[in-house]
Amino acid sequence: VACAFFFDAEPVGEPGMPALDACALCAKPLARDSDVFMYRGDTPFCSEECRHEQMHLDAVCARQAARRLQRFTAEAECHRGQRQSRKVSIAS
């Protein structure tokens, strides 16, 4: 049998980890007797819609990061090619 004070205690948790008392997207309080929709193992949401919206936002961010990395890599290759082309031997 669980003690009542157990549920009222402040969660210890790890710093930077979301608390399980509010939706991570809309901050709506999560009731103890309602469903909680989890994402990435430890992030709570009040509804499937909020969880889906976060998944969509994460996908958009991942695509943007991939594009930035691709541009950075292409620019680095371009600069590397320019540096190598300048090192031309003029020995005759």
Wavefront OBJ file of the C-alpha trace (Angstrom):
o trace
v 0.000 0.000 0.000
v 1.463 3.328 -1.075
v 1.521 6.213 1.351
v -0.353 9.369 0.333
v 2.679 11.573 0.963
v 4.668 9.548 -1.577
v 2.676 11.072 -4.439
v 2.870 14.597 -3.043
v 6.638 14.598 -2.657
v 8.701 16.686 -5.071
v 10.260 14.350 -7.655
v 14.001 14.073 -7.277
v 14.736 13.281 -10.944
v 17.779 14.387 -12.859
v 18.487 17.996 -13.770
v 17.222 18.799 -17.247
v 14.698 15.982 -17.203
v 11.046 16.935 -17.650
v 8.829 16.542 -14.607
v 5.810 14.293 -15.020
v 3.382 16.906 -13.735
v 2.758 18.873 -16.954
v 2.674 18.356 -20.705
v 6.086 19.066 -22.210
v 4.510 20.948 -25.131
v 1.493 22.895 -23.873
v 2.284 22.807 -20.133
v -1.225 21.564 -19.313
v -1.192 19.906 -15.863
v -1.284 16.109 -16.030
v -3.907 14.538 -13.795
v -2.913 11.435 -11.859
v -5.975 9.564 -13.118
v -5.569 10.404 -16.827
v -3.437 8.886 -19.556
v 0.053 10.264 -20.090
v 1.552 9.928 -23.548
v 5.320 9.455 -23.424
v 7.875 10.271 -26.108
v 11.556 9.388 -26.154
v 11.113 7.438 -22.971
v 10.871 10.261 -20.468
v 8.956 13.193 -21.947
v 5.263 13.388 -20.954
v 2.412 14.776 -23.067
v -1.258 15.305 -22.241
v -2.538 13.947 -25.561
v -1.554 12.079 -28.684
v -1.895 15.387 -30.541
v 0.706 17.133 -28.365
v 3.060 14.158 -28.648
v 2.603 14.054 -32.431
v 3.247 17.806 -32.685
v 6.519 17.393 -30.760
v 7.516 14.490 -32.997
v 6.815 16.689 -36.041
v 8.861 19.570 -34.585
v 11.748 17.198 -33.859
v 11.634 15.877 -37.428
v 11.724 19.419 -38.840
v 14.689 20.300 -36.611
v 16.515 17.119 -37.647
v 16.017 17.916 -41.347
v 17.278 21.476 -40.826
v 20.328 20.206 -38.946
v 21.058 17.721 -41.726
v 20.847 20.503 -44.327
v 23.186 22.719 -42.282
v 25.658 19.853 -41.949
v 25.433 19.141 -45.674
v 26.098 22.823 -46.521
v 28.968 22.978 -44.034
v 30.523 19.822 -45.473
v 30.156 21.121 -49.041
v 31.731 24.470 -48.093
v 34.599 22.724 -46.305
v 35.246 20.571 -49.388
v 35.182 23.674 -51.590
v 37.680 25.504 -49.375
v 39.878 22.417 -49.139
v 39.964 22.226 -52.949
v 40.911 25.909 -53.195
v 43.774 25.462 -50.713
v 45.122 22.440 -52.575
v 44.932 24.188 -55.944
v 47.107 27.044 -54.603
v 49.895 24.622 -53.658
v 51.116 24.159 -57.193
v 54.744 23.298 -57.676
v 56.635 25.591 -60.051
v 59.783 23.507 -60.229
v 61.095 23.305 -63.803
l 1 2 3 4 5 6 7 8 9 10 11 12 13 14 15 16 17 18 19 20 21 22 23 24 25 26 27 28 29 30 31 32 33 34 35 36 37 38 39 40 41 42 43 44 45 46 47 48 49 50 51 52 53 54 55 56 57 58 59 60 61 62 63 64 65 66 67 68 69 70 71 72 73 74 75 76 77 78 79 80 81 82 83 84 85 86 87 88 89 90 91 92
